[in-house]
C-alpha cells in the first residue's frame, strides 16, 4: 500500500490535481492472485482531457516512486476500467 500512497501524494502535487478526485487505495474484490496482494486506486475527473494531461505528467513520477518500493511486483494504469 506504500506505493499507492506515495503515488497519490505525487499526483496531488501535479498541476491540475485540484481538478481531479483522488481516492485512497483500497483492496479490489479479489485481493490475492497467485499469492500476490493487489490494491487499486481510483482517480476521477469530469474532463477526459484534464485527466489525460494529469496521467501524462504523473507517469514519470510513478516510475520514480516505483524505484523507492523494492517489494512491488508490478503496477498498471487502467483508463476506463470495466470493473472497479
Beta strands, then each sheet from edge to edge (+ up, - down):
strand 1: 21-22
strand 2: 32-33
strand 3: 36-37
strand 4: 43-44
sheet 1: 1+ 4-
sheet 2: 2+ 3-
end
